[in-house]
Amino acid sequence: MTTWVDISTLRRGRPTANAHFGNASSVLVGDFIYTRAFQLMVQLANMDLLDHMADTTNVIAEGEVLQLMRAGDPSVTECQYLEVIERKTAALFAAACKGPAMLNDHGSDMQAALADYGRHLGIAFQMVDDVLDYTGDPEVTGKQVGDDLNEGKPTLPLIYTMTAGSTTDAALIRQSLADKSSEHLSDVITAVRRSGGIEYTQNQALEHQQKALAGLALVGASPAKDALVALAELAVARNR
Amino acid sequence: MTTWVDISTLRRGRPTANAHFGNASSVLVGDFIYTRAFQLMVQLANMDLLDHMADTTNVIAEGEVLQLMRAGDPSVTECQYLEVIERKTAALFAAACKGPAMLNDHGSDMQAALADYGRHLGIAFQMVDDVLDYTGDPEVTGKQVGDDLNEGKPTLPLIYTMTAGSTTDAALIRQSLADKSSEHLSDVITAVRRSGGIEYTQNQALEHQQKALAGLALVGASPAKDALVALAELAVARNR
């Protein structure tokens, strides 16, 4: 029953804290860092921001629990996939973008626009992440291929293949998810590529990138805006 | 690479969440509950309380990390033991007692008195807990004996035996701590009893119980005060 929150042992080419220090240390130091962040936020003495961050961290935790509940379930739909990544990833990105607007007393329009930018950036980022888990070069991404499959995560490339792929390809994906096994990883990758699951997910990511950029319409030209635009482009163009 | 934050598999006679649902679920649902508590606190809109709770949760996390760092270390002193339990347990009890005084606009004297009550109650409670890990009846406590030894936790009954016990008894404790092993549990229990480690720890717990009760001097007679007195008595008298 050895199960981490996430079984990946490599991040950016280096061992994860969990792999290096063990589960107990990683969880406890994680708690320490989280409580320290809470301390720093309280020092800002902005009740609206605290309220927003409290809601956000709760939604993120909810997303992680939801993802875990759906692991190994081949019946997960694209809509349910979006529910998970909006919580576990997009809510974090949205809060990171909305927070500074709140702290700088921008109006609710600007706050909503920046939250929207962050939300779509997060969705695009996560979709590309889920593609790279099958197509990435471990030498470049610094993490293994197939970790998601080992955890039985029904991500978009697989969901698309199960609905649009051939009967045989769909059956292979269903079985691998239910078994939480990357035993047939190379066949799975072939099936996902053949059925267009990679292309479909990349196109969805591009759509969210465009929505993210649209969210920046209210932001005046500035080096900061240029950086946000570049970030949205990088989130999709990245191969690592 | 042991897996849990705490290896106990039983609490109050029932399997722990970790033993029952696995590590990932337990950690993630724990995160969810923590973030939900943060949400509820923010709703109280009391910045002093938020500040205090942020500091407290940080100190608790620090205590857990400290305890982990000192696992398997037979050189830990009574003073270092106190550092750990003041953080991991007493800070939680103190905040639980001080919080209501803050919310009800009591003055700083009353706040400090109740924090003091909680702090000493927490220390007494933890010391008795550390005794019960060697002397408790699993049928009554609902948890195994010897879990602390298996984790190499240098708790007060052991620390006392290493300083005041015979050379042989002290050596046995040192070795068991360093090995993080309850292989010689019955010999360890005999050694701790023979050297007075149980009695010493119980007496220390009683001293903190008395300090806790002294902290209640400012509190007027009331059913609530009676309950706090009874709680301090129960914390030490309990066999479960």
HADDOCK unambig.tbl for C-alpha pairs under 7 A between the chains (distance, minus, plus):
assign (segid A and resid 1 and name CA) (segid B and resid 22 and name CA) 6.39 0.50 0.50
assign (segid A and resid 2 and name CA) (segid B and resid 3 and name CA) 6.94 0.50 0.50
assign (segid A and resid 3 and name CA) (segid B and resid 22 and name CA) 6.76 0.50 0.50
assign (segid A and resid 3 and name CA) (segid B and resid 23 and name CA) 5.77 0.50 0.50
assign (segid A and resid 3 and name CA) (segid B and resid 24 and name CA) 5.94 0.50 0.50
assign (segid A and resid 4 and name CA) (segid B and resid 23 and name CA) 6.36 0.50 0.50
assign (segid A and resid 4 and name CA) (segid B and resid 24 and name CA) 5.33 0.50 0.50
assign (segid A and resid 5 and name CA) (segid B and resid 24 and name CA) 4.34 0.50 0.50
assign (segid A and resid 22 and name CA) (segid B and resid 1 and name CA) 5.25 0.50 0.50
assign (segid A and resid 22 and name CA) (segid B and resid 2 and name CA) 6.69 0.50 0.50
assign (segid A and resid 22 and name CA) (segid B and resid 3 and name CA) 6.83 0.50 0.50
assign (segid A and resid 23 and name CA) (segid B and resid 3 and name CA) 5.32 0.50 0.50
assign (segid A and resid 23 and name CA) (segid B and resid 4 and name CA) 6.39 0.50 0.50
assign (segid A and resid 24 and name CA) (segid B and resid 3 and name CA) 6.33 0.50 0.50
assign (segid A and resid 24 and name CA) (segid B and resid 4 and name CA) 5.48 0.50 0.50
assign (segid A and resid 24 and name CA) (segid B and resid 5 and name CA) 4.29 0.50 0.50
assign (segid A and resid 25 and name CA) (segid B and resid 65 and name CA) 6.96 0.50 0.50
assign (segid A and resid 28 and name CA) (segid B and resid 61 and name CA) 6.43 0.50 0.50
assign (segid A and resid 28 and name CA) (segid B and resid 64 and name CA) 6.68 0.50 0.50
assign (segid A and resid 28 and name CA) (segid B and resid 65 and name CA) 6.00 0.50 0.50
assign (segid A and resid 29 and name CA) (segid B and resid 65 and name CA) 6.58 0.50 0.50
assign (segid A and resid 31 and name CA) (segid B and resid 61 and name CA) 6.04 0.50 0.50
assign (segid A and resid 32 and name CA) (segid B and resid 58 and name CA) 5.81 0.50 0.50
assign (segid A and resid 32 and name CA) (segid B and resid 61 and name CA) 4.90 0.50 0.50
assign (segid A and resid 32 and name CA) (segid B and resid 62 and name CA) 6.19 0.50 0.50
assign (segid A and resid 35 and name CA) (segid B and resid 54 and name CA) 6.33 0.50 0.50
assign (segid A and resid 35 and name CA) (segid B and resid 57 and name CA) 5.94 0.50 0.50
assign (segid A and resid 35 and name CA) (segid B and resid 58 and name CA) 4.88 0.50 0.50
assign (segid A and resid 36 and name CA) (segid B and resid 58 and name CA) 5.90 0.50 0.50
assign (segid A and resid 38 and name CA) (segid B and resid 54 and name CA) 5.90 0.50 0.50
assign (segid A and resid 39 and name CA) (segid B and resid 51 and name CA) 6.80 0.50 0.50
assign (segid A and resid 39 and name CA) (segid B and resid 54 and name CA) 4.99 0.50 0.50
assign (segid A and resid 39 and name CA) (segid B and resid 55 and name CA) 6.29 0.50 0.50
assign (segid A and resid 42 and name CA) (segid B and resid 50 and name CA) 6.82 0.50 0.50
assign (segid A and resid 42 and name CA) (segid B and resid 51 and name CA) 5.95 0.50 0.50
assign (segid A and resid 50 and name CA) (segid B and resid 42 and name CA) 6.81 0.50 0.50
assign (segid A and resid 51 and name CA) (segid B and resid 39 and name CA) 6.79 0.50 0.50
assign (segid A and resid 51 and name CA) (segid B and resid 42 and name CA) 5.95 0.50 0.50
assign (segid A and resid 54 and name CA) (segid B and resid 35 and name CA) 6.35 0.50 0.50
assign (segid A and resid 54 and name CA) (segid B and resid 38 and name CA) 5.91 0.50 0.50
assign (segid A and resid 54 and name CA) (segid B and resid 39 and name CA) 4.99 0.50 0.50
assign (segid A and resid 55 and name CA) (segid B and resid 39 and name CA) 6.29 0.50 0.50
assign (segid A and resid 57 and name CA) (segid B and resid 35 and name CA) 5.94 0.50 0.50
assign (segid A and resid 58 and name CA) (segid B and resid 32 and name CA) 5.82 0.50 0.50
assign (segid A and resid 58 and name CA) (segid B and resid 35 and name CA) 4.89 0.50 0.50
assign (segid A and resid 58 and name CA) (segid B and resid 36 and name CA) 5.89 0.50 0.50
assign (segid A and resid 61 and name CA) (segid B and resid 28 and name CA) 6.43 0.50 0.50
assign (segid A and resid 61 and name CA) (segid B and resid 31 and name CA) 6.04 0.50 0.50
assign (segid A and resid 61 and name CA) (segid B and resid 32 and name CA) 4.88 0.50 0.50
assign (segid A and resid 62 and name CA) (segid B and resid 32 and name CA) 6.19 0.50 0.50
assign (segid A and resid 64 and name CA) (segid B and resid 28 and name CA) 6.69 0.50 0.50
assign (segid A and resid 65 and name CA) (segid B and resid 25 and name CA) 6.94 0.50 0.50
assign (segid A and resid 65 and name CA) (segid B and resid 28 and name CA) 5.99 0.50 0.50
assign (segid A and resid 65 and name CA) (segid B and resid 29 and name CA) 6.57 0.50 0.50
